[in-house]
């Protein structure tokens, strides 16, 4: 009975989240309340399932990105790259996409896009062309860049915290394939738009004459914020040796940045996406009922049976399956429910292969599965307009400025780049971990 009720509550909640008819945070919290009221999980078990390292990471990185955004840093970057591209629209598109990808690897990607899209629209207005392709390419680049590091995207934060993988582990294993995916993206996009985006020389001159320095609002605070961000990145790189969780480094760094930049604490904390925080907490608690009542174990056995108990087949199923599912549904609940399944796979293959040494199990079994999940979830978000939060946010900003992005328009581009990325990632997983 408890198992049936746990599944029913999860399925109904997931369906409501996917429909976007009801606020997803409300759904998650109500789902959490339901499993507690029906005693499908104890309060202690539900609270124990919440990963506060992830919560601290989200709050810290969101706070830091907001403080940095107030200095004019993002606008300065955008105008500088447009000017450096000499007003050529395709070069500007790829330059802005590159900057977005890099920033998204080290900052909250939603905040990055919130800052980059309005400036991009202004630049395209100077060029007298539609900003829609530019915005779509920036969103795709943001999801690609966010997949490269532990702190680039919430799914990676969840995976890193639950798997014990470090910032450096993500960088060493995911950055190479992410770079290949991004290079392929740039080449394809350049070929795609090379004849579609053309402007005359007089229009180009408007962008060339722009002064990036005018975009900087608080130069002193920008320098201070970047220094603190640098300290945070060093902390992430050495958090294993320091014995400090990444969430503590992010939260401490965010508060230090708030202090040295003299930012208003209430204003900064209000800009944290608390709806996302409560959504994550609610999902952790609700899905703990699936774990406690054996649903995760059952699901893991089904997948293993379907894959023929082959590790590479499981990794490919995780990669492509997560990409497909997260292209049409929110990736956070998918990650939270999938992480325990991956842990079950690790235990099964370690036992079947006769592996005992934890370091060998991590390298031979666990890592290929974790990387498959991370790549599929983050890059799968490019599949459709509703595949990731950053997609929806960018579309709303574009629509408010008079440039709506339809579901089909985004999917026309996003699906191609997602398919391309999945093929590259499949080859990468085989070549690096199974050859």
C-alpha positions in Angstrom: 0.0 0.0 0.0 2.7 2.4 0.9 4.6 1.7 -2.2 1.5 2.3 -4.4 0.8 5.6 -2.7 4.4 6.7 -3.0 4.4 6.1 -6.7 0.9 7.7 -7.2 2.0 10.9 -5.4 5.2 11.1 -7.4 3.5 10.4 -10.8 0.8 13.0 -10.1 3.3 15.5 -9.0 5.6 14.9 -11.9 2.7 15.2 -14.4 1.6 18.5 -12.9 5.2 19.8 -13.0 5.6 18.7 -16.6 2.2 20.3 -17.6 3.3 23.7 -16.3 -0.3 24.4 -15.3 0.6 24.7 -11.7 3.7 26.3 -10.1 6.2 23.5 -9.7 7.3 24.7 -6.2 3.8 24.4 -4.9 3.5 20.9 -6.4 6.8 19.8 -4.8 5.9 21.1 -1.4 2.4 19.6 -1.5 3.9 16.3 -2.6 6.2 16.5 0.3 3.3 17.2 2.7 1.3 14.3 1.3 4.0 11.7 1.9 4.5 13.0 5.4 0.8 13.2 6.3 0.2 9.7 4.9 3.2 8.5 6.9 4.9 7.1 3.9 8.1 8.4 5.3 9.1 9.7 8.7 9.9 13.4 9.2 13.4 12.4 10.2 13.9 10.4 7.0 12.5 13.2 4.8 14.7 15.8 6.4 17.7 13.5 6.2 17.1 13.1 2.5 17.6 16.8 1.8 21.1 17.6 0.5 22.1 20.9 2.2 25.4 21.0 0.4 23.4 21.5 -2.8 21.1 24.1 -1.1 24.1 26.1 0.1 25.7 25.8 -3.4 22.6 27.2 -5.0 22.2 30.1 -2.5 25.9 31.0 -2.6 26.2 31.0 -6.4 22.9 32.9 -7.0 24.0 35.6 -4.5 27.4 35.9 -6.0 26.1 36.1 -9.6 23.6 38.8 -8.6 26.2 41.0 -6.9 28.4 40.7 -9.9 25.6 41.6 -12.2 24.9 44.9 -10.5 28.4 46.2 -11.4 27.7 46.1 -15.1 30.1 43.2 -15.7 27.9 41.3 -18.0 27.0 44.3 -20.1 30.7 45.3 -20.4 31.5 41.8 -21.6 28.7 41.7 -24.2 29.5 45.1 -25.7 33.2 44.3 -25.7 32.8 41.1 -27.7 30.4 42.7 -30.1 32.8 45.5 -30.8 35.7 43.0 -31.1 33.7 41.1 -33.7 33.7 44.2 -35.9 29.9 44.3 -36.2 29.7 41.0 -38.2 26.5 39.4 -37.0 27.6 35.7 -37.2 30.9 36.5 -35.4 28.9 38.5 -32.8 26.5 35.6 -32.3 29.3 33.1 -31.8 31.3 35.4 -29.6 28.3 36.1 -27.3 27.5 32.3 -27.2 31.1 31.6 -26.2 31.1 34.2 -23.4 27.7 32.8 -22.2 29.1 29.3 -22.2 32.2 30.3 -20.2 30.3 32.4 -17.7 27.7 29.6 -17.3 30.4 27.1 -16.4 31.3 29.2 -13.3 28.1 31.1 -12.4 24.4 30.4 -12.1 23.4 30.0 -15.8 20.0 31.5 -15.3 21.5 34.7 -13.9 24.0 34.7 -16.7 21.3 34.5 -19.4 19.1 37.1 -17.5 22.0 39.6 -17.8 23.2 38.6 -21.4 19.9 38.5 -23.2 18.8 42.1 -22.8 22.2 43.4 -23.9 22.1 41.0 -26.9 18.7 42.3 -27.9 20.1 45.9 -27.8 23.0 44.9 -30.0 20.8 43.2 -32.5 18.6 46.2 -32.6 21.6 48.3 -33.6 22.3 45.7 -36.3 18.6 45.9 -37.4 18.1 42.1 -37.3 16.0 39.7 -35.2 17.5 38.8 -31.8 15.6 35.4 -31.7 18.4 33.3 -33.2 21.0 35.0 -31.0 19.0 34.3 -27.9 18.4 30.7 -28.8 22.1 30.2 -29.5 23.0 31.8 -26.1 20.6 29.5 -24.3 22.1 26.4 -26.0 25.6 27.6 -25.2 24.6 28.2 -21.6 23.4 24.6 -21.2 26.6 23.3 -22.8 28.9 25.5 -20.7 26.9 24.6 -17.5 27.6 20.9 -18.1 31.4 21.4 -17.8 31.7 22.0 -14.1 30.3 21.1 -10.7 28.9 24.5 -10.2 27.7 25.3 -13.7 24.2 23.7 -13.5 22.0 22.5 -10.6 22.0 18.9 -12.0 25.7 18.8 -11.7 25.6 20.2 -8.2 23.1 17.4 -7.2 25.3 14.7 -8.8 28.5 16.0 -7.3 27.1 16.2 -3.8 25.5 12.7 -3.9 28.4 10.9 -5.7 31.3 12.4 -3.7 32.9 13.6 -7.0 34.9 16.8 -6.6 35.1 20.0 -8.6 38.3 18.8 -10.2 36.7 15.5 -11.1 34.0 17.3 -13.1 36.5 19.6 -14.7 38.9 16.8 -15.8 36.1 14.4 -17.0 33.5 16.7 -18.4 35.3 19.8 -19.7 37.1 17.9 -22.5 33.9 16.5 -24.0 32.0 19.7 -23.3 34.7 21.6 -25.3 34.3 19.2 -28.2 30.5 19.5 -28.1 30.8 23.3 -28.0 33.2 23.4 -31.0 30.8 21.2 -33.0 28.0 23.6 -31.9 29.9 26.7 -33.1 30.8 25.0 -36.5 27.3 23.9 -37.1 25.7 27.2 -36.1 28.2 29.2 -38.2 27.4 27.1 -41.2 23.7 27.4 -40.5 23.6 31.2 -40.2 26.4 32.3 -42.5 24.1 33.4 -45.3 21.0 34.2 -43.1 22.6 37.0 -41.1 23.9 39.8 -43.3 24.1 43.6 -42.5 25.5 46.5 -44.4 28.7 48.4 -43.4 26.9 51.5 -42.0 25.0 49.3 -39.6 28.2 47.5 -38.5 29.7 50.9 -37.7 27.1 51.5 -35.0 28.4 48.5 -33.0 32.0 49.2 -33.7 31.6 52.8 -32.3 30.1 51.5 -29.0 32.1 52.2 -25.8 32.1 49.1 -23.5 33.4 51.2 -20.5 30.1 53.0 -20.4 28.4 49.8 -19.3 30.4 49.5 -16.1 28.4 50.9 -13.2 30.6 50.1 -10.2 34.1 49.4 -11.3 35.6 49.1 -7.8 32.9 46.6 -6.8 33.4 44.7 -10.1 37.1 44.2 -9.3 36.3 43.2 -5.7 33.6 40.7 -6.8 35.9 39.1 -9.4 38.6 38.7 -6.8 36.2 37.0 -4.4 35.0 34.8 -7.3 38.6 33.8 -8.0 39.1 32.9 -4.3 35.9 30.8 -4.5 37.1 28.9 -7.6 40.4 28.2 -5.9 38.4 26.9 -2.9 36.4 24.6 -5.2 39.5 23.3 -6.8 41.0 22.3 -3.4 37.9 21.6 -1.4 38.8 17.9 -1.1 42.2 18.7 0.4 40.7 21.3 2.6 38.0 18.9 3.8 35.3 21.6 3.1 32.1 20.9 1.2 31.6 23.0 -2.0 28.3 24.4 -0.6 30.1 25.9 2.4 32.7 27.6 0.0 29.9 28.9 -2.2 27.8 30.2 0.7 30.8 31.7 2.5 32.1 33.3 -0.8 28.7 34.8 -1.5 28.5 36.4 2.0 32.1 37.6 1.7 31.3 39.2 -1.7 28.2 40.8 -0.1 30.4 42.2 2.7 33.4 43.6 0.6 31.1 45.0 -2.1 28.9 46.8 0.4 25.8 45.2 -1.1 22.4 45.4 0.6 22.0 42.0 2.2 18.1 42.0 2.1 18.1 43.0 -1.6 20.7 40.4 -2.5 19.0 37.6 -0.6 15.6 38.5 -2.1 17.2 38.0 -5.6 18.0 34.3 -4.7 15.5 32.1 -6.5 13.9 30.8 -3.4 11.2 29.1 -5.4 14.0 26.9 -6.8 15.4 26.2 -3.3 12.0 25.2 -1.9 11.3 23.1 -5.1 14.6 21.2 -4.5 13.8 20.6 -0.8 10.3 19.5 -1.6 11.5 17.0 -4.3 14.2 15.6 -2.0 11.6 14.9 0.7 8.9 13.6 -1.6 11.3 11.2 -3.4 12.6 9.9 -0.1 9.3 8.0 0.1 10.2 6.2 -3.1 13.5 5.2 -1.7 12.2 4.1 1.7 9.4 2.0 0.2 11.5 0.1 -2.3 10.5 1.8 -5.6 14.0 2.8 -6.5 15.3 -0.7 -6.0 12.5 -2.1 -8.3 13.3 0.5 -10.9 17.0 -0.3 -10.9 16.4 -4.0 -11.3 14.1 -3.3 -14.3 16.7 -1.2 -16.1 19.4 -3.7 -15.4 17.3 -6.5 -16.9 16.5 -4.5 -20.0 20.2 -3.6 -20.6 21.3 -7.2 -20.4 23.5 -6.4 -17.3 26.0 -4.7 -19.6 27.8 -1.6 -18.1 28.3 0.2 -21.4 24.7 -0.5 -22.4 23.5 0.9 -19.1 25.7 4.0 -19.5 24.3 4.6 -23.0 20.7 4.1 -21.7 21.4 6.7 -18.9 22.9 9.2 -21.4 20.2 9.0 -24.1 17.3 8.3 -21.6 18.1 11.3 -19.4 18.5 13.5 -22.5 15.1 12.5 -23.8 13.3 12.8 -20.5 14.9 16.1 -19.5 14.2 17.6 -23.0 10.5 17.5 -22.1 10.5 17.6 -18.3 12.2 19.5 -15.5 15.6 18.0 -14.9 15.8 18.6 -11.1 13.2 16.0 -10.1 14.6 13.6 -12.7 18.1 13.9 -11.2 16.9 13.5 -7.6 15.0 10.3 -8.4 17.7 8.9 -10.7 20.7 9.4 -8.4 19.7 6.5 -6.0 19.2 4.3 -9.1 22.7 5.0 -10.3 24.1 4.1 -6.8 22.3 0.8 -7.1 23.9 0.2 -10.5 27.3 0.9 -9.0 26.7 -1.6 -6.2 25.5 -4.3 -8.7 28.4 -4.0 -11.2 31.0 -3.7 -8.4 29.7 -7.0 -7.0 29.3 -8.8 -10.4 32.8 -7.7 -11.5 34.3 -8.8 -8.1 35.6 -5.3 -7.3 36.4 -4.4 -3.7 38.8 -1.4 -3.8 36.6 1.7 -3.5 38.9 3.7 -5.8 38.7 1.0 -8.5 34.9 0.9 -8.2 34.8 4.7 -8.5 37.0 4.7 -11.6 35.8 1.6 -13.4 32.1 1.6 -12.6 30.7 4.7 -10.9 32.3 7.5 -12.9 31.1 6.4 -16.4 27.6 6.2 -15.1 27.7 9.6 -13.3 29.2 11.3 -16.3 26.6 9.8 -18.6 23.9 11.1 -16.3 25.4 14.6 -16.0 25.9 14.9 -19.8 22.5 13.6 -20.7 20.7 15.8 -18.2 22.5 19.0 -18.8 22.8 18.8 -22.6 19.3 17.2 -23.0 17.9 20.5 -21.7 18.6 21.9 -25.1 16.1 19.6 -26.8 13.0 21.8 -26.4 12.0 25.1 -25.0 10.8 23.5 -21.7 13.9 21.4 -21.3 15.6 23.7 -18.7 14.7 26.6 -16.6 17.2 28.8 -18.4 15.3 28.2 -21.7 12.0 29.4 -20.3 13.6 32.4 -18.6 15.3 33.6 -21.8 12.1 33.1 -23.8 10.2 35.2 -21.4 12.7 38.0 -21.5 12.7 37.9 -25.3 8.9 38.0 -25.4 8.7 41.0 -23.0 11.0 42.9 -25.4 8.7 42.1 -28.4 10.5 39.0 -29.8 8.5 35.9 -28.8 10.3 32.5 -29.2 7.9 29.7 -30.1 8.2 26.1 -28.9 8.7 24.9 -32.5 11.3 27.6 -33.3 13.5 26.7 -30.3 13.1 23.0 -31.0 14.1 23.4 -34.6 17.5 24.4 -33.5 17.7 22.8 -30.0 16.9 19.2 -31.2 19.6 19.3 -33.8 22.3 20.4 -31.4 21.1 17.9 -28.7 21.3 15.0 -31.2 24.8 16.1 -32.3 25.9 16.4 -28.6 24.5 12.9 -27.7 26.4 11.3 -30.6 29.6 13.0 -29.5 29.1 12.0 -25.8 28.4 8.4 -26.7 31.6 8.1 -28.6 33.5 10.0 -25.8 32.1 7.6 -23.1 33.1 4.5 -25.1 36.6 5.9 -26.0 37.5 7.1 -22.6 36.0 4.5 -20.2 35.1 1.3 -22.1 37.6 0.9 -25.0 
